[in-house]
Amino acid sequence: MFSFKSIFRIVALLEGLSYILLLFIATPIKYLADDPQYVKLLGMPHGILFIAYIAMTFMLKPDYSWNTKQFITVLVASIIPFGTFYIDKVYLKSTTV
């Protein structure tokens, strides 16, 4: 069925997408159009996906044998726009668990 790796890749994609939507669509609408509904709509799903991404990163560290620098890079990518897409391409697609 689905491996833990593929679930992590889906969570990383959704977390990255929700972060981009929150930063570049919802927040400008909130402040420029005085309409906070999109931030409220995207905020909770993004928060849940962020927590899931961090938790799954800790769970996958032994499977991938990430060194400390790689592990921190994977964690920090969750707070950088487009970071999770980079992680998927560099760390997740090229390795197999």
N, C-alpha and C positions, 0 to 999 in steps of 0.2 A: 504494500500500500504506500503510505508516505513514510519516508525516513525522517529522523529528527533533523538531519541536515536540510532536507527540502522544506520542512516546516520553518526552520530558522531563516532560510532564504526568503520565504514568503513573508514572514514577520519583518525582516529587514527591509524588503521592498515596500511593504505597507507603511512601516514606520517612517521611512524616508519620504514617501509620497505624502503622508499626512503632515509631516514637518514642513515640506515645501508649500503645501496648500495653506497651512497655518501662517507661515511667515510671509509669503508673497501674495496671497489672495485675501485671507480672512483678516489679518491684522491691518493692512492698508484700508480695507473696507470699514473696519471698526473705527479707525481714526479719521479717515478722509470723508466718509459718508455717515459717520456717527451711527453705525449699525452693528452692534456687537453680536448679532445672532449667529454669524458664521464662526466666530471664535468659540462661542458656546457649543455649537454643533460639532466642531472639529477637535476641541480641546480634550474632552474626555477620551475619545478613541485614541488620540495621539498619546495621551498619558499612559493608557493601558498598553499600547504597542511599545512605547519606550521602556516601560518596566519589563515587559516580556522579552524585549531585545536584550536588555542588560542581564536578566536572569538566565536566558538561554546562552548568552556569551560565557557566563561562568560555568554553565553545565557542559559546554562544548570544548572548553579549554583543554582538558586532558585528551579528548579524542583527536584534536588537531595538533597537539603538541606545540602550541604556540609558545614562543619565548615571551619574556616580560614585555619587550618592546612591541611585539606583534599583538599581544593581548591588550595592551593599553591603546594601541592604534585602533583595534576593533571597538573598544569601549568608547573612545573619544569620537569616533566616526558618527556616533548617534547624536551628537550635539552640533555637528557641522553640516550645513546644507549640502545635499548630494553625497554625504560621507558614506552612507550605507550602500549606495550604488557602487562606490569605489571598492568597498569591502567585498561585496558580492563578486565583482569582477576579479579582484586580485587574490583574495583569500579563500573564497568559497567555491568558485567555479573550477579552479585549477586543481583543487585537492579533493580526494575522496575519503570518505569515512567508512 
